[in-house]
Amino acid sequence: MVTSMVITIFLFFLFSTHHHLHVTCTVTTITATTTQRFKQAPKFYNSPNCPSQPTDATCSDEAVHVAMTLDVKYLRGSMAAILSVLQHSSCPENIVFHFVTAASKSTTSTVILNTTLTSSFPYLKFQIYPFDDYTVSGLISTSIRSALDCPLNYARNYMANLLPDCVRKIVYLDSDLILIDDIAKLAATPFTNDAVLAAPEYCNANFSNYFTPTFWSNPSLSITFANRNACYFNTGVMVIDLKRWRVGGYTEEIQEWMELQKRMRIYELGSLPPFLLVFAGKIVPVDHRWNQHGLGGDNFRGLCRGLHPGPVSLMHWSGKGKPWARLDANRPCPLDALWGPYDLLETPFALET
């Protein structure tokens, strides 16, 4: 059922010190249409040994900074991911979330996202940043699945520009995952040498398949991976040193590969290959437990898949099939039942206008 919700927006709400929203808005009343309503999550408290935080922890080096994209389509997954992060954290009050939204969406959509987060997580420390998705849309080439071509998928390339310079390191997370371990362990991954990024590597994957014959047959391009032990890694879970990223100009380097892709097709799969071109073979490897990915199945059919061998700290429904969609259709995969307890969606939906 589609229900209309009248939201009165005040400037003091939008620009509150706790939830700083980087948008400009006048006092107005907006009628917003939404099909989702979420329950309020319980409050989670720090353990006694957690370091103290300032009231505004946006720039705190003691905080764990988590970056995610946020839109209405995947909001249900995002809410579950946030809950799982807080529930399994030893210092949940020391986590600061940085949410990136599409600037092309209306102010109404941004307010709905902000209101939903505040209602379900009243004590959450977060900021919302608009991403100029119009600009990046001109750099995107079509891929094997239309969902991969959404401009917001490319926001991870621009985190160093979008977030304040005082934020030095982030854990980037996709919206289709849940954690069942303390995110502080992942955030504490030590960075060796001049590495900029840390993520689980999968060296058994056929790396050459991510690039076209045009790429491999051109010596000036294929030399990119010379003297690099290049392995596949999934960009849905990454620890990123933003300070080193900014110094190295990696956003511009990724954009250069995307611009080349528009002139001569060198890869097929969305936002992943530019990351591989820049970082594969140069990252800090993280234990596979931190990204048990592929649970959404392949990119064409979304067939059920099981877990990789070994321990699990994070489950990631990358691929076509999303657990909430399969649960709603009463066609879940076995592992979707593990996502269900984190689902905050209220059903049946009822909202008085």
N, C-alpha and C positions, 0 to 999 in steps of 0.2 A: 504494500500500500504506500502511495506517495502522500505525505502529509506536509502541510505548510507550517512553518514555524516563524513567528514574528520575533525578531531579535532587535532590541534597542541597543545601539552601540554608543558608548560615551567615550570621549577622548581620554579621560583618566583611566578607563579600562584598557584601551588599546596601548597606552604608553605607561602602564604600571611598572614599577621598579622590579617586580618579580617576573613578569612575563613581557619582555620588551619586544614589541612587534614593529619591524622595520617597514611600516607602511604609513601613508598619509591619508587621513580620513577626517571628514567633518562630522559633527553630531547629526545623526540621521536615524531613521527607522527603516529597516530593510526586511522584506519578506523573503525568507530563504526556503528552498525546497530540499528536503532530505529524506532519505528512506532508511536511515540508520539511527538508532539511539543506543548508547552504551551505558553499562552499569558503572557505578563508582567503584574503583579498585580500593582495596584496603591500604592503609598507610603502612609503610615499612620504615623501621628505625635503624639507626646506626648501632653497631656493636660498640662496647665500651672503648675499644682500642683504636677507633677511627680518628684520624686527625681532624681537628676543628676547622671549620670553614667560615669565611666571611659571609655576610648576608648576601652580597652579590658575588657568587663564585664563578662568574663568567670567565675571569682571567686567572683563576686559581690553578697553580701547577699541581696542587694536591688533589684536585678533583679529577674524576674520570670523565672525559669529554666524549660523548657519543653523538655522531652525526648520522642523520637519516633524511631521506626525501619523504615528503608527505603530500598525498593528494587524496581526494575523496574516493577514487576507485579502489585504492589499496589501503584505505584507512583501517579497515577491520584487521588486516594483517599487521599494520603498524601498531595498533593498540595492543594486540597480543604480544608483539615483540617487546614493547615497552614494559608491559607487566612482567614478562619473563625476566627481563634484565633486572628490574627492581626486586622481584621476589627472591632471586638467587644471589643478590649482592650482599656482602658483609657490611658495606657502607653505602646503602642506597641514598642517603641524604647528601652524599658527596658526588652524586652523578649529575652532570649537567648535559642536557640534550640540546642539540642544535639541529633544527628542522628546516629543510630547504623546500620551498614551494614554488610552483610555476608562476612567474609574474604575469603571464597572460591571462590567468584566471581572475575572475572578478574579486573585488574586495569582499563581497559577500562570502565567497568560498573560503577565503583566508580567515574571515571571522568565524565561520562554522568550524573550521579546523581548530582555531584557537579556543573557541568555546567548548568544543568536545574534549580537548585535552584538559582544560581547566576543570571541567565537570567531573571527568573520570579520575583525574589525578590532581586533586586540589593542591598538593604540596610539591608538585613536580617543578624542578628548576629547568626552564627551557627558554629558548629564543627561536623566533621564526624569521627566516631570511628569504626575500624574493629572488628568484633566479630568472635571468633574462632568457627564457626558453625560445623566444623568437630568433635571437641571434644564433643560437646553436642549431636551430632547425635547418638552417641553410647549409650546414656542414654534414648533415646526416644522410647516409646512403641507405637505401632499402636493404633489409636483411631477410633471413629465412622465416622470421615470425614478426608480424606487425607490431606486437607489444614491445618488442625490443627497440623499435624506432621512436618511442616516446622521448621527446627532448629531455624530460626530467631524469631519464636514465643516465644522461651525460652530465648531470650536476656534480657527480663525484669528481669530474675533471677539474672543477672550479672551486672546490672547498677552500683552498688556500686563499682565494680571492674573496669568497663570500663571508667567511668567518673573520672575526677580529684578529688583528696581527698578534694580540696577546695570547691567543689560543695556539699552543705550540705542538700539540699532539692530539689526535683523535682516533677513536675506534669507529670506522665506518661500517654500518650495517644496512642490509637490504630489509625490506618490509615483510618478506615471506619466510621468516625464521623465528625460532625461539631458543633462548639460552637455558641451560639446566646446570649452569656452573657460574661462579663469580666472575663477572666481566673484568674486575680489577686484575685478575691473573693474566688475561689477554692483553690488557692495556699496559701491563708491566713488562711486556716483551722487550728484552734488551736489543738495542740497535747497534750493530757492529760496523766498524769502518765508516763509510759515508752512505750507508743504506738509507733510503727514504721511506721504504714500504716494507711491511711484514705481513705474510699471509701463508696459509698452507699451500705447499707445492704438490703437484701431481705429475711426476716425471714419467709415469707409465702411459700417460695419454699421448696420442699421436699428435705431436705439436704441429707438424707440417700441415695438418688438415685445417688449421685455422686461417691459412693464407692461400691465395689462389696460385695456379701455375704461373700466372703473369708475374707474381711477386718472386717466386723461387727461380724463374728463368732469367730474371734481370740481376746480373751480378752487383750492380750498384745498390740494389735493394736488399738482396739476400745477405750481403756482407754485414748487414745490421746485426745479425746473430753470430758473427764470427767471434771465436774465443769467448763465447757465452754459453754456459750450460743452461740453455733456455728450456724452462718447463712451464706447463700450463698452471695457472692459478686462477681461482674464482674471485672476481672483484666485488662480490657481495659481502665479504668479510675481510676487512683490511685494517691494520694499524698504520697510520700515516704520520710521519714527522713533517708537520706543516712548515716548520721553520726551514728545514732543509729543502723542502719542495719549493718554497718561495725563492730561496737563494739560487736554486738550480734552474728555475724557469721551466718547470715541467709542464705546466698548463699550456704554454706556447708550443712546446715540443709535441705534445699530444695533438694539438690543433693542426700542426703542420702535417702530421700523418693523415688526419681526417681530410684536410684539403687535397692531399695527394690522392686519396681514395675517391674523391669526387671526379678527378681527372682520369684515373686509370684504376679499375677495380682490383685491389690487392688483398681484400679479405671479404668475408661473407657474414660475420656474426656481430652486428650491433656495436656496442661500446667496449667490448672486451679486447679485440685485437689491438687498438691503439695503446692500451695499457701493456699488453704483451710486448709490443714493439719497443716501448720505452723501458720497461722494468724487468721483463723475463730474464732470469739468470742473474739478476742484481738485487734480489729481495732477500730479506731475512726469513728463512723458513720457519713456519709455526707448526706445531703438532696438528695432525689431521683431525683430532678430536674437536677442534675449534671451527670446523666447517664440514660437517657431514652433509654435503650438498647433493643435488640431483634428485631430491625426494619428490619433486614435481614431475618427474619422468622426462622423456625426450621433448624436444621443441616442436614436434609435429603431433603426437598423439597423447602425451601426458600419461603414459602407462605407469603402473605402480612400480616402485623400486624399493629395495631394502637398504639397510645401513651398510656402510663400509665396515670391514673388520676392525675391531679395536674399540677403545673407550669413546664416549660421546660427551661433549660439553655444549655443542651447538648443533641444532638440526635445521637444515635449510631446504625449503621446498622450491629450489631453483628448477627451471623447466616450465613446461606449459601448465601442468596441473597444480592448482592451489588448494590447500586443505579445506578452506571455508567453502569454496565452490563445490567441491566433491561431497562434503558433509551435507550441504544444503540440497544437493541433488540426490541424496541418499545412495551415493555410489562411492563411498570412501575407500581409500587404500588403507591397509592395516595400520600404517604409521600415522595416519591422520588423526587417529584417536589420541595420540600424544599431544597434538596441537590443541584439541578441543578444550581442555581445562583452562587455557589461557584466553579463550574467546570471551570478550566482554560485551558482545552484542546482546541487547535485550530482545527477547522474543516471548510472546508475540508483540509486535511493535504497536504501541498506543501512545499518542501524544495529543493532548487537548490544545487546540489553537486558541 
